Amino acid sequence: MIVDDNDYNLFTLERKCRRCGYGVITAYNGKECIEKLLEHEKEGKRCSLGKCRGIGLILMDIDMPIMNGIDATIEIQRMIQAHEISPIDIVGCSAFESKQDIAEGLNAGMKNYITCLLYTS
């Protein structure tokens, strides 16, 4: 899943992922991401034993409206701990590159954080 509020970033990341053979689900903010995760969980689409019918990875932007990537990551980690959804890795994917921004993402529960400047307005 790719979560970003910028259409160009979504298009570019989705295209790169599809070219590598991955299916892609997109969301424009953290709230929509969580709603889609819950929908997939309800439908029984999970990843296990090397086979994935669900969401195997989230590329999460940080600065988004409605619910930002940090708050979404904290909520997703809470849902995993409560067994509401299957475990899933989250990778921060943002133009924010300060040590503080990276630490905040990792402390929220992101497995990794990449600086990814695709488009600036």
C-alpha positions as CSV (number, residue, x, y, z in Angstrom):
1,M,0.0,0.0,0.0
2,I,1.2,3.5,-0.8
3,V,-0.1,6.3,1.4
4,D,0.5,9.8,0.1
5,D,-1.6,12.9,-0.4
6,N,0.3,14.0,-3.6
7,D,-1.1,12.5,-6.8
8,Y,2.2,12.7,-8.6
9,N,4.0,10.8,-5.8
10,L,1.2,8.1,-5.7
11,F,1.4,7.7,-9.5
12,T,5.2,7.5,-9.6
13,L,5.5,5.0,-6.7
14,E,2.6,2.9,-7.9
15,R,4.1,2.7,-11.4
16,K,7.5,1.6,-10.1
17,C,5.9,-1.0,-7.8
18,R,3.7,-2.4,-10.6
19,R,6.7,-2.6,-13.0
20,C,8.4,-4.8,-10.3
21,G,5.3,-7.1,-10.3
22,Y,3.6,-5.9,-7.1
23,G,-0.1,-5.2,-6.7
24,V,-0.7,-1.8,-5.3
25,I,-3.4,-0.2,-3.1
26,T,-3.3,3.5,-2.6
27,A,-4.6,5.8,0.1
28,Y,-4.5,9.6,0.4
29,N,-4.1,9.9,4.2
30,G,-3.6,7.8,7.3
31,K,-7.3,7.5,8.0
32,E,-8.0,6.1,4.6
33,C,-5.0,3.7,5.0
34,I,-6.5,2.3,8.2
35,E,-9.9,2.0,6.7
36,K,-8.5,0.0,3.8
37,L,-6.4,-2.2,6.2
38,L,-9.5,-3.0,8.2
39,E,-11.5,-3.8,5.0
40,H,-8.8,-6.2,3.8
41,E,-8.6,-7.9,7.2
42,K,-12.4,-8.3,7.3
43,E,-12.3,-9.9,3.8
44,G,-9.7,-12.3,5.1
45,K,-6.9,-11.1,2.8
46,R,-3.7,-11.8,4.8
47,C,-0.1,-12.5,4.2
48,S,1.4,-15.7,5.6
49,L,3.9,-18.4,4.7
50,G,5.4,-16.4,1.9
51,K,2.1,-16.0,0.1
52,C,0.4,-12.7,0.2
53,R,-3.2,-12.0,-0.7
54,G,-3.4,-8.9,1.4
55,I,-1.2,-6.0,2.1
56,G,2.5,-6.9,2.7
57,L,4.1,-3.5,3.1
58,I,3.0,0.2,3.6
59,L,5.0,3.1,2.1
60,M,3.8,5.9,4.4
61,D,4.2,9.6,3.7
62,I,4.6,11.7,6.9
63,D,2.9,15.1,6.1
64,M,-0.8,14.4,5.1
65,P,-4.1,16.0,5.9
66,I,-6.8,14.3,8.1
67,M,-4.3,11.9,9.7
68,N,-0.5,12.1,9.2
69,G,1.8,9.2,8.8
70,I,3.1,9.3,12.4
71,D,-0.3,9.1,13.9
72,A,-1.4,6.4,11.4
73,T,1.7,4.3,12.2
74,I,1.0,4.6,15.9
75,E,-2.6,3.5,15.4
76,I,-1.6,0.6,13.1
77,Q,0.9,-0.6,15.7
78,R,-1.8,-0.5,18.3
79,M,-4.2,-2.5,16.1
80,I,-1.5,-5.1,15.5
81,Q,-0.8,-5.4,19.2
82,A,-4.6,-5.8,19.8
83,H,-4.7,-8.5,17.1
84,E,-7.2,-6.4,15.1
85,I,-5.1,-6.7,12.0
86,S,-2.2,-8.9,10.8
87,P,1.4,-7.7,11.3
88,I,2.6,-5.4,8.5
89,D,5.8,-3.5,8.0
90,I,5.6,0.2,7.5
91,V,8.3,2.2,5.8
92,G,8.3,6.0,6.1
93,C,8.7,7.5,2.6
94,S,9.0,11.3,2.9
95,A,10.9,14.3,1.8
96,F,11.4,15.1,5.6
97,E,15.0,14.1,6.2
98,S,16.1,15.5,9.5
99,K,17.4,13.1,12.2
100,Q,14.5,14.2,14.3
101,D,11.9,13.3,11.6
102,I,13.5,9.9,11.0
103,A,13.6,9.2,14.7
104,E,10.0,10.2,15.1
105,G,9.0,7.7,12.4
106,L,11.0,4.9,13.8
107,N,9.8,5.5,17.3
108,A,6.2,5.4,16.0
109,G,6.8,1.9,14.8
110,M,8.1,2.3,11.2
111,K,10.6,-0.5,10.3
112,N,12.6,1.8,8.1
113,Y,12.5,5.4,6.7
114,I,13.6,6.5,3.3
115,T,14.0,10.0,2.1
116,C,12.0,10.2,-1.1
117,L,11.6,13.6,-2.8
118,L,9.5,13.0,-5.8
119,Y,7.5,16.3,-6.1
120,T,7.6,19.6,-4.4
121,S,5.0,22.3,-5.0
